[in-house]
Amino acid sequence: MGLGDKISNAAEKASGTAKEKVGDATDNRDLQAEGQADKLSGSAKQAGENVKDAGKNFKDGI
């Protein structure tokens, strides 16, 4: 996984956490849901990149 992808995924997760906390503080359910979706999206992208890395590492090891 490239460094840019790692940074992008981490930023998306952090942004989602911030949105969720602001939504909690302001009792804004839409913002809470958007934050949760952003966190989930960042996590899913990270997992996909980890699978790609594992496949590449396996291929390189053969």
All heavy atoms as TSV, in Angstrom:
chain	resi	resn	atom	element	x	y	z
A	1	MET	N	N	0.846	-1.158	0.000
A	1	MET	CA	C	0.000	0.000	0.000
A	1	MET	C	C	0.893	1.222	0.000
A	1	MET	O	O	1.874	1.282	0.709
A	1	MET	CB	C	-0.892	-0.027	1.243
A	1	MET	CG	C	-1.632	1.262	1.419
A	1	MET	SD	S	-2.620	1.466	2.908
A	1	MET	CE	C	-2.976	-0.108	3.489
A	2	GLY	N	N	0.518	2.187	-0.785
A	2	GLY	CA	C	1.288	3.410	-0.842
A	2	GLY	C	C	1.044	4.299	0.361
A	2	GLY	O	O	-0.001	4.231	1.009
A	3	LEU	N	N	1.996	5.116	0.642
A	3	LEU	CA	C	1.879	6.040	1.768
A	3	LEU	C	C	0.687	6.970	1.584
A	3	LEU	O	O	-0.025	7.267	2.537
A	3	LEU	CB	C	3.173	6.838	1.921
A	3	LEU	CG	C	3.218	7.826	3.077
A	3	LEU	CD1	C	3.013	7.099	4.401
A	3	LEU	CD2	C	4.537	8.573	3.088
A	4	GLY	N	N	0.460	7.411	0.358
A	4	GLY	CA	C	-0.669	8.292	0.086
A	4	GLY	C	C	-1.996	7.641	0.430
A	4	GLY	O	O	-2.898	8.292	0.963
A	5	ASP	N	N	-2.134	6.351	0.127
A	5	ASP	CA	C	-3.358	5.626	0.464
A	5	ASP	C	C	-3.538	5.520	1.972
A	5	ASP	O	O	-4.635	5.680	2.497
A	5	ASP	CB	C	-3.346	4.221	-0.143
A	5	ASP	CG	C	-3.451	4.224	-1.653
A	5	ASP	OD1	O	-4.022	5.183	-2.206
A	5	ASP	OD2	O	-2.956	3.274	-2.282
A	6	LYS	N	N	-2.445	5.240	2.668
A	6	LYS	CA	C	-2.514	5.135	4.128
A	6	LYS	C	C	-2.967	6.453	4.736
A	6	LYS	O	O	-3.818	6.486	5.625
A	6	LYS	CB	C	-1.156	4.751	4.708
A	6	LYS	CG	C	-0.752	3.338	4.457
A	6	LYS	CD	C	0.600	3.032	5.075
A	6	LYS	CE	C	1.030	1.622	4.775
A	6	LYS	NZ	N	2.330	1.291	5.351
A	7	ILE	N	N	-2.397	7.547	4.250
A	7	ILE	CA	C	-2.737	8.869	4.771
A	7	ILE	C	C	-4.190	9.204	4.452
A	7	ILE	O	O	-4.932	9.698	5.312
A	7	ILE	CB	C	-1.779	9.935	4.207
A	7	ILE	CG1	C	-0.383	9.716	4.782
A	7	ILE	CG2	C	-2.278	11.338	4.505
A	7	ILE	CD1	C	0.700	10.547	4.122
A	8	SER	N	N	-4.602	8.917	3.235
A	8	SER	CA	C	-5.971	9.206	2.825
A	8	SER	C	C	-6.985	8.425	3.654
A	8	SER	O	O	-7.993	8.981	4.106
A	8	SER	CB	C	-6.146	8.869	1.341
A	8	SER	OG	O	-7.462	9.044	0.927
A	9	ASN	N	N	-6.731	7.146	3.859
A	9	ASN	CA	C	-7.637	6.318	4.653
A	9	ASN	C	C	-7.690	6.779	6.102
A	9	ASN	O	O	-8.756	6.840	6.710
A	9	ASN	CB	C	-7.236	4.850	4.563
A	9	ASN	CG	C	-7.373	4.290	3.167
A	9	ASN	OD1	O	-8.114	4.815	2.337
A	9	ASN	ND2	N	-6.648	3.230	2.879
A	10	ALA	N	N	-6.541	7.105	6.666
A	10	ALA	CA	C	-6.496	7.583	8.049
A	10	ALA	C	C	-7.218	8.921	8.181
A	10	ALA	O	O	-7.935	9.154	9.159
A	10	ALA	CB	C	-5.059	7.717	8.521
A	11	ALA	N	N	-7.056	9.780	7.184
A	11	ALA	CA	C	-7.729	11.079	7.219
A	11	ALA	C	C	-9.240	10.910	7.129
A	11	ALA	O	O	-9.990	11.609	7.815
A	11	ALA	CB	C	-7.232	11.955	6.077
A	12	GLU	N	N	-9.688	9.977	6.307
A	12	GLU	CA	C	-11.129	9.738	6.187
A	12	GLU	C	C	-11.703	9.220	7.501
A	12	GLU	O	O	-12.773	9.641	7.936
A	12	GLU	CB	C	-11.405	8.752	5.057
A	12	GLU	CG	C	-12.873	8.581	4.766
A	12	GLU	CD	C	-13.157	7.783	3.506
A	12	GLU	OE1	O	-12.216	7.329	2.836
A	12	GLU	OE2	O	-14.343	7.627	3.198
A	13	LYS	N	N	-10.973	8.311	8.140
A	13	LYS	CA	C	-11.427	7.790	9.431
A	13	LYS	C	C	-11.439	8.893	10.487
A	13	LYS	O	O	-12.386	8.999	11.272
A	13	LYS	CB	C	-10.532	6.628	9.867
A	13	LYS	CG	C	-10.768	5.364	9.051
A	13	LYS	CD	C	-9.738	4.284	9.258
A	13	LYS	CE	C	-9.542	3.824	10.641
A	13	LYS	NZ	N	-8.602	2.683	10.748
A	14	ALA	N	N	-10.408	9.730	10.500
A	14	ALA	CA	C	-10.336	10.819	11.487
A	14	ALA	C	C	-11.443	11.833	11.248
A	14	ALA	O	O	-12.065	12.318	12.205
A	14	ALA	CB	C	-8.972	11.495	11.419
A	15	SER	N	N	-11.694	12.144	10.000
A	15	SER	CA	C	-12.771	13.072	9.665
A	15	SER	C	C	-14.115	12.508	10.117
A	15	SER	O	O	-14.960	13.232	10.647
A	15	SER	CB	C	-12.787	13.324	8.152
A	15	SER	OG	O	-13.913	14.066	7.778
A	16	GLY	N	N	-14.306	11.227	9.899
A	16	GLY	CA	C	-15.543	10.580	10.336
A	16	GLY	C	C	-15.719	10.632	11.839
A	16	GLY	O	O	-16.818	10.905	12.336
A	17	THR	N	N	-14.632	10.411	12.560
A	17	THR	CA	C	-14.689	10.483	14.023
A	17	THR	C	C	-15.064	11.887	14.474
A	17	THR	O	O	-15.905	12.063	15.371
A	17	THR	CB	C	-13.339	10.075	14.632
A	17	THR	OG1	O	-13.056	8.721	14.256
A	17	THR	CG2	C	-13.344	10.182	16.141
A	18	ALA	N	N	-14.464	12.890	13.845
A	18	ALA	CA	C	-14.763	14.277	14.204
A	18	ALA	C	C	-16.221	14.610	13.914
A	18	ALA	O	O	-16.906	15.220	14.744
A	18	ALA	CB	C	-13.838	15.225	13.444
A	19	LYS	N	N	-16.701	14.218	12.743
A	19	LYS	CA	C	-18.104	14.488	12.393
A	19	LYS	C	C	-19.043	13.814	13.386
A	19	LYS	O	O	-20.043	14.398	13.796
A	19	LYS	CB	C	-18.418	13.972	10.986
A	19	LYS	CG	C	-17.868	14.809	9.882
A	19	LYS	CD	C	-18.258	14.211	8.538
A	19	LYS	CE	C	-17.633	14.946	7.386
A	19	LYS	NZ	N	-17.992	14.334	6.090
A	20	GLU	N	N	-18.715	12.577	13.730
A	20	GLU	CA	C	-19.566	11.840	14.663
A	20	GLU	C	C	-19.611	12.530	16.030
A	20	GLU	O	O	-20.671	12.673	16.630
A	20	GLU	CB	C	-19.066	10.409	14.808
A	20	GLU	CG	C	-19.990	9.530	15.608
A	20	GLU	CD	C	-19.530	8.083	15.656
A	20	GLU	OE1	O	-18.391	7.784	15.238
A	20	GLU	OE2	O	-20.316	7.262	16.133
A	21	LYS	N	N	-18.457	12.997	16.507
A	21	LYS	CA	C	-18.419	13.669	17.812
A	21	LYS	C	C	-19.160	14.996	17.785
A	21	LYS	O	O	-19.858	15.337	18.738
A	21	LYS	CB	C	-16.970	13.860	18.260
A	21	LYS	CG	C	-16.324	12.565	18.684
A	21	LYS	CD	C	-14.932	12.743	19.221
A	21	LYS	CE	C	-14.379	11.381	19.618
A	21	LYS	NZ	N	-13.110	11.468	20.295
A	22	VAL	N	N	-19.013	15.752	16.704
A	22	VAL	CA	C	-19.754	17.009	16.585
A	22	VAL	C	C	-21.247	16.719	16.519
A	22	VAL	O	O	-22.058	17.413	17.144
A	22	VAL	CB	C	-19.290	17.824	15.349
A	22	VAL	CG1	C	-20.218	18.989	15.078
A	22	VAL	CG2	C	-17.864	18.316	15.537
A	23	GLY	N	N	-21.615	15.678	15.787
A	23	GLY	CA	C	-23.023	15.278	15.723
A	23	GLY	C	C	-23.564	14.886	17.079
A	23	GLY	O	O	-24.696	15.228	17.433
A	24	ASP	N	N	-22.746	14.183	17.861
A	24	ASP	CA	C	-23.146	13.816	19.232
A	24	ASP	C	C	-23.352	15.065	20.086
A	24	ASP	O	O	-24.343	15.179	20.812
A	24	ASP	CB	C	-22.090	12.928	19.895
A	24	ASP	CG	C	-22.052	11.518	19.337
A	24	ASP	OD1	O	-23.037	11.087	18.706
A	24	ASP	OD2	O	-21.024	10.838	19.540
A	25	ALA	N	N	-22.409	15.994	19.985
A	25	ALA	CA	C	-22.459	17.200	20.817
A	25	ALA	C	C	-23.641	18.101	20.457
A	25	ALA	O	O	-24.206	18.763	21.331
A	25	ALA	CB	C	-21.163	17.986	20.686
A	26	THR	N	N	-24.001	18.126	19.194
A	26	THR	CA	C	-25.082	19.013	18.744
A	26	THR	C	C	-26.392	18.266	18.563
A	26	THR	O	O	-27.379	18.856	18.138
A	26	THR	CB	C	-24.706	19.681	17.406
A	26	THR	OG1	O	-24.492	18.672	16.415
A	26	THR	CG2	C	-23.475	20.551	17.560
A	27	ASP	N	N	-26.412	16.993	18.891
A	27	ASP	CA	C	-27.593	16.139	18.734
A	27	ASP	C	C	-28.085	16.139	17.285
A	27	ASP	O	O	-29.276	16.180	17.017
A	27	ASP	CB	C	-28.706	16.555	19.695
A	27	ASP	CG	C	-29.717	15.445	19.910
A	27	ASP	OD1	O	-29.323	14.267	19.838
A	27	ASP	OD2	O	-30.906	15.749	20.131
A	28	ASN	N	N	-27.122	16.114	16.358
A	28	ASN	CA	C	-27.423	16.113	14.932
A	28	ASN	C	C	-27.243	14.683	14.417
A	28	ASN	O	O	-26.137	14.229	14.167
A	28	ASN	CB	C	-26.482	17.074	14.202
A	28	ASN	CG	C	-26.758	17.175	12.720
A	28	ASN	OD1	O	-27.270	16.261	12.116
A	28	ASN	ND2	N	-26.383	18.307	12.148
A	29	ARG	N	N	-28.345	13.982	14.271
A	29	ARG	CA	C	-28.301	12.562	13.879
A	29	ARG	C	C	-27.738	12.378	12.468
A	29	ARG	O	O	-27.067	11.383	12.194
A	29	ARG	CB	C	-29.689	11.950	13.975
A	29	ARG	CG	C	-30.244	11.981	15.379
A	29	ARG	CD	C	-30.626	10.590	15.804
A	29	ARG	NE	N	-31.182	10.633	17.144
A	29	ARG	CZ	C	-30.630	10.019	18.158
A	29	ARG	NH1	N	-29.527	9.339	17.989
A	29	ARG	NH2	N	-31.170	10.082	19.350
A	30	ASP	N	N	-28.016	13.327	11.576
A	30	ASP	CA	C	-27.485	13.210	10.212
A	30	ASP	C	C	-25.959	13.274	10.210
A	30	ASP	O	O	-25.299	12.514	9.509
A	30	ASP	CB	C	-28.045	14.316	9.312
A	30	ASP	CG	C	-29.522	14.137	9.005
A	30	ASP	OD1	O	-30.018	12.992	9.084
A	30	ASP	OD2	O	-30.193	15.142	8.696
A	31	LEU	N	N	-25.409	14.190	10.986
A	31	LEU	CA	C	-23.956	14.324	11.053
A	31	LEU	C	C	-23.332	13.110	11.740
A	31	LEU	O	O	-22.265	12.643	11.337
A	31	LEU	CB	C	-23.570	15.618	11.777
A	31	LEU	CG	C	-22.115	16.055	11.664
A	31	LEU	CD1	C	-21.698	16.218	10.205
A	31	LEU	CD2	C	-21.915	17.377	12.403
A	32	GLN	N	N	-24.010	12.587	12.757
A	32	GLN	CA	C	-23.529	11.367	13.405
A	32	GLN	C	C	-23.456	10.222	12.405
A	32	GLN	O	O	-22.450	9.509	12.324
A	32	GLN	CB	C	-24.467	10.957	14.543
A	32	GLN	CG	C	-24.422	11.830	15.755
A	32	GLN	CD	C	-25.529	11.464	16.752
A	32	GLN	OE1	O	-26.565	10.927	16.367
A	32	GLN	NE2	N	-25.305	11.780	18.011
A	33	ALA	N	N	-24.514	10.061	11.632
A	33	ALA	CA	C	-24.569	8.976	10.650
A	33	ALA	C	C	-23.513	9.170	9.561
A	33	ALA	O	O	-22.862	8.207	9.132
A	33	ALA	CB	C	-25.957	8.896	10.033
A	34	GLU	N	N	-23.329	10.406	9.122
A	34	GLU	CA	C	-22.319	10.685	8.104
A	34	GLU	C	C	-20.924	10.359	8.635
A	34	GLU	O	O	-20.095	9.789	7.922
A	34	GLU	CB	C	-22.394	12.152	7.688
A	34	GLU	CG	C	-21.500	12.510	6.535
A	34	GLU	CD	C	-21.632	13.962	6.099
A	34	GLU	OE1	O	-22.696	14.565	6.303
A	34	GLU	OE2	O	-20.645	14.485	5.553
A	35	GLY	N	N	-20.670	10.710	9.887
A	35	GLY	CA	C	-19.378	10.399	10.499
A	35	GLY	C	C	-19.143	8.907	10.603
A	35	GLY	O	O	-18.049	8.418	10.316
A	36	GLN	N	N	-20.177	8.174	10.999
A	36	GLN	CA	C	-20.043	6.726	11.095
A	36	GLN	C	C	-19.776	6.116	9.720
A	36	GLN	O	O	-18.957	5.208	9.588
A	36	GLN	CB	C	-21.301	6.116	11.709
A	36	GLN	CG	C	-21.443	6.418	13.178
A	36	GLN	CD	C	-22.772	5.938	13.748
A	36	GLN	OE1	O	-23.691	5.601	13.014
A	36	GLN	NE2	N	-22.880	5.938	15.061
A	37	ALA	N	N	-20.456	6.628	8.705
A	37	ALA	CA	C	-20.254	6.122	7.345
A	37	ALA	C	C	-18.828	6.403	6.863
A	37	ALA	O	O	-18.199	5.546	6.227
A	37	ALA	CB	C	-21.268	6.748	6.395
A	38	ASP	N	N	-18.318	7.591	7.164
A	38	ASP	CA	C	-16.951	7.937	6.768
A	38	ASP	C	C	-15.936	7.028	7.453
A	38	ASP	O	O	-14.973	6.572	6.828
A	38	ASP	CB	C	-16.636	9.401	7.089
A	38	ASP	CG	C	-17.325	10.372	6.150
A	38	ASP	OD1	O	-17.910	9.932	5.145
A	38	ASP	OD2	O	-17.289	11.587	6.436
A	39	LYS	N	N	-16.138	6.771	8.744
A	39	LYS	CA	C	-15.225	5.885	9.471
A	39	LYS	C	C	-15.256	4.479	8.883
A	39	LYS	O	O	-14.213	3.865	8.676
A	39	LYS	CB	C	-15.591	5.822	10.956
A	39	LYS	CG	C	-15.218	7.028	11.738
A	39	LYS	CD	C	-15.389	6.926	13.244
A	39	LYS	CE	C	-16.296	5.898	13.787
A	39	LYS	NZ	N	-16.477	5.954	15.243
A	40	LEU	N	N	-16.442	3.993	8.594
A	40	LEU	CA	C	-16.584	2.655	8.033
A	40	LEU	C	C	-15.937	2.572	6.648
A	40	LEU	O	O	-15.246	1.605	6.329
A	40	LEU	CB	C	-18.057	2.267	7.955
A	40	LEU	CG	C	-18.371	0.866	7.464
A	40	LEU	CD1	C	-17.727	-0.172	8.369
A	40	LEU	CD2	C	-19.866	0.661	7.413
A	41	SER	N	N	-16.140	3.607	5.849
A	41	SER	CA	C	-15.552	3.643	4.515
A	41	SER	C	C	-14.024	3.629	4.584
A	41	SER	O	O	-13.363	2.886	3.850
A	41	SER	CB	C	-16.033	4.886	3.766
A	41	SER	OG	O	-15.399	5.009	2.527
A	42	GLY	N	N	-13.464	4.439	5.462
A	42	GLY	CA	C	-12.005	4.471	5.622
A	42	GLY	C	C	-11.464	3.133	6.088
A	42	GLY	O	O	-10.425	2.667	5.604
A	43	SER	N	N	-12.180	2.492	6.995
A	43	SER	CA	C	-11.756	1.179	7.491
A	43	SER	C	C	-11.827	0.123	6.395
A	43	SER	O	O	-10.936	-0.724	6.277
A	43	SER	CB	C	-12.623	0.754	8.674
A	43	SER	OG	O	-12.410	1.599	9.771
A	44	ALA	N	N	-12.888	0.171	5.585
A	44	ALA	CA	C	-13.042	-0.799	4.507
A	44	ALA	C	C	-11.941	-0.625	3.460
A	44	ALA	O	O	-11.391	-1.610	2.960
A	44	ALA	CB	C	-14.414	-0.651	3.860
A	45	LYS	N	N	-11.628	0.615	3.138
A	45	LYS	CA	C	-10.558	0.867	2.173
A	45	LYS	C	C	-9.229	0.358	2.707
A	45	LYS	O	O	-8.426	-0.231	1.976
A	45	LYS	CB	C	-10.460	2.358	1.858
A	45	LYS	CG	C	-11.609	2.867	1.019
A	45	LYS	CD	C	-11.492	4.360	0.816
A	45	LYS	CE	C	-12.695	4.932	0.088
A	45	LYS	NZ	N	-12.607	6.390	-0.019
A	46	GLN	N	N	-9.004	0.581	3.991
A	46	GLN	CA	C	-7.766	0.115	4.622
A	46	GLN	C	C	-7.681	-1.409	4.557
A	46	GLN	O	O	-6.637	-1.966	4.244
A	46	GLN	CB	C	-7.716	0.584	6.078
A	46	GLN	CG	C	-6.446	0.231	6.810
A	46	GLN	CD	C	-5.270	1.072	6.368
A	46	GLN	OE1	O	-5.446	2.225	6.004
A	46	GLN	NE2	N	-4.095	0.496	6.377
A	47	ALA	N	N	-8.787	-2.074	4.830
A	47	ALA	CA	C	-8.811	-3.536	4.785
A	47	ALA	C	C	-8.525	-4.028	3.372
A	47	ALA	O	O	-7.785	-5.003	3.179
A	47	ALA	CB	C	-10.158	-4.059	5.271
A	48	GLY	N	N	-9.099	-3.372	2.373
A	48	GLY	CA	C	-8.848	-3.748	0.986
A	48	GLY	C	C	-7.386	-3.596	0.620
A	48	GLY	O	O	-6.806	-4.451	-0.066
A	49	GLU	N	N	-6.779	-2.517	1.065
A	49	GLU	CA	C	-5.361	-2.302	0.795
A	49	GLU	C	C	-4.507	-3.354	1.499
A	49	GLU	O	O	-3.501	-3.813	0.953
A	49	GLU	CB	C	-4.941	-0.894	1.232
A	49	GLU	CG	C	-5.533	0.215	0.381
A	49	GLU	CD	C	-5.045	0.198	-1.054
A	49	GLU	OE1	O	-3.915	-0.252	-1.312
A	49	GLU	OE2	O	-5.806	0.633	-1.928
A	50	ASN	N	N	-4.917	-3.756	2.700
A	50	ASN	CA	C	-4.176	-4.790	3.423
A	50	ASN	C	C	-4.226	-6.123	2.680
A	50	ASN	O	O	-3.237	-6.856	2.641
A	50	ASN	CB	C	-4.721	-4.952	4.843
A	50	ASN	CG	C	-4.381	-3.781	5.728
A	50	ASN	OD1	O	-3.488	-2.994	5.427
A	50	ASN	ND2	N	-5.101	-3.643	6.822
A	51	VAL	N	N	-5.375	-6.428	2.077
A	51	VAL	CA	C	-5.507	-7.661	1.297
A	51	VAL	C	C	-4.587	-7.592	0.080
A	51	VAL	O	O	-3.899	-8.569	-0.248
A	51	VAL	CB	C	-6.974	-7.896	0.880
A	51	VAL	CG1	C	-7.080	-9.010	-0.151
A	51	VAL	CG2	C	-7.828	-8.209	2.093
A	52	LYS	N	N	-4.566	-6.444	-0.582
A	52	LYS	CA	C	-3.677	-6.278	-1.737
A	52	LYS	C	C	-2.218	-6.487	-1.330
A	52	LYS	O	O	-1.450	-7.151	-2.028
A	52	LYS	CB	C	-3.818	-4.877	-2.339
A	52	LYS	CG	C	-5.065	-4.656	-3.126
A	52	LYS	CD	C	-5.010	-3.257	-3.704
A	52	LYS	CE	C	-6.338	-2.736	-4.127
A	52	LYS	NZ	N	-6.260	-1.339	-4.594
A	53	ASP	N	N	-1.841	-5.888	-0.196
A	53	ASP	CA	C	-0.461	-6.033	0.285
A	53	ASP	C	C	-0.131	-7.488	0.588
A	53	ASP	O	O	0.956	-7.970	0.263
A	53	ASP	CB	C	-0.239	-5.188	1.540
A	53	ASP	CG	C	-0.111	-3.705	1.240
A	53	ASP	OD1	O	0.040	-3.349	0.057
A	53	ASP	OD2	O	-0.169	-2.912	2.199
A	54	ALA	N	N	-1.072	-8.183	1.218
A	54	ALA	CA	C	-0.830	-9.582	1.564
A	54	ALA	C	C	-0.648	-10.417	0.301
A	54	ALA	O	O	0.233	-11.274	0.235
A	54	ALA	CB	C	-1.984	-10.129	2.398
A	55	GLY	N	N	-1.465	-10.163	-0.714
A	55	GLY	CA	C	-1.323	-10.887	-1.973
A	55	GLY	C	C	0.007	-10.602	-2.641
A	55	GLY	O	O	0.660	-11.508	-3.160
A	56	LYS	N	N	0.419	-9.341	-2.617
A	56	LYS	CA	C	1.710	-8.965	-3.219
A	56	LYS	C	C	2.856	-9.628	-2.454
A	56	LYS	O	O	3.779	-10.157	-3.067
A	56	LYS	CB	C	1.879	-7.446	-3.203
A	56	LYS	CG	C	3.156	-6.976	-3.877
A	56	LYS	CD	C	3.257	-5.468	-3.842
A	56	LYS	CE	C	4.493	-4.951	-4.501
A	56	LYS	NZ	N	5.746	-5.383	-3.960
A	57	ASN	N	N	2.785	-9.595	-1.133
A	57	ASN	CA	C	3.842	-10.201	-0.322
A	57	ASN	C	C	3.910	-11.707	-0.551
A	57	ASN	O	O	5.003	-12.283	-0.609
A	57	ASN	CB	C	3.634	-9.895	1.160
A	57	ASN	CG	C	3.865	-8.446	1.489
A	57	ASN	OD1	O	4.531	-7.716	0.740
A	57	ASN	ND2	N	3.307	-8.004	2.597
A	58	PHE	N	N	2.760	-12.332	-0.697
A	58	PHE	CA	C	2.717	-13.778	-0.953
A	58	PHE	C	C	3.348	-14.060	-2.313
A	58	PHE	O	O	4.172	-14.981	-2.445
A	58	PHE	CB	C	1.274	-14.286	-0.915
A	58	PHE	CG	C	1.146	-15.731	-1.220
A	58	PHE	CD1	C	1.490	-16.685	-0.274
A	58	PHE	CD2	C	0.680	-16.164	-2.446
A	58	PHE	CE1	C	1.382	-18.035	-0.548
A	58	PHE	CE2	C	0.563	-17.509	-2.743
A	58	PHE	CZ	C	0.905	-18.454	-1.787
A	59	LYS	N	N	2.979	-13.277	-3.316
A	59	LYS	CA	C	3.501	-13.472	-4.663
A	59	LYS	C	C	5.026	-13.268	-4.685
A	59	LYS	O	O	5.760	-14.015	-5.325
A	59	LYS	CB	C	2.842	-12.496	-5.629
A	59	LYS	CG	C	3.296	-12.632	-7.043
A	59	LYS	CD	C	2.607	-11.603	-7.932
A	59	LYS	CE	C	3.217	-11.592	-9.314
A	59	LYS	NZ	N	2.720	-10.512	-10.130
A	60	ASP	N	N	5.486	-12.243	-3.981
A	60	ASP	CA	C	6.927	-11.959	-3.923
A	60	ASP	C	C	7.690	-13.066	-3.201
A	60	ASP	O	O	8.868	-13.298	-3.484
A	60	ASP	CB	C	7.192	-10.626	-3.220
A	60	ASP	CG	C	6.753	-9.425	-4.059
A	60	ASP	OD1	O	6.482	-9.598	-5.277
A	60	ASP	OD2	O	6.630	-8.331	-3.488
A	61	GLY	N	N	7.032	-13.751	-2.281
A	61	GLY	CA	C	7.688	-14.800	-1.506
A	61	GLY	C	C	7.812	-16.109	-2.256
A	61	GLY	O	O	8.576	-16.998	-1.860
A	62	ILE	N	N	7.058	-16.235	-3.320
A	62	ILE	CA	C	7.077	-17.526	-4.054
A	62	ILE	C	C	8.230	-17.592	-4.998
A	62	ILE	O	O	8.833	-16.865	-5.539
A	62	ILE	CB	C	5.759	-17.724	-4.829
A	62	ILE	CG1	C	4.639	-17.938	-3.835
A	62	ILE	CG2	C	5.852	-18.890	-5.779
A	62	ILE	CD1	C	3.291	-18.172	-4.440
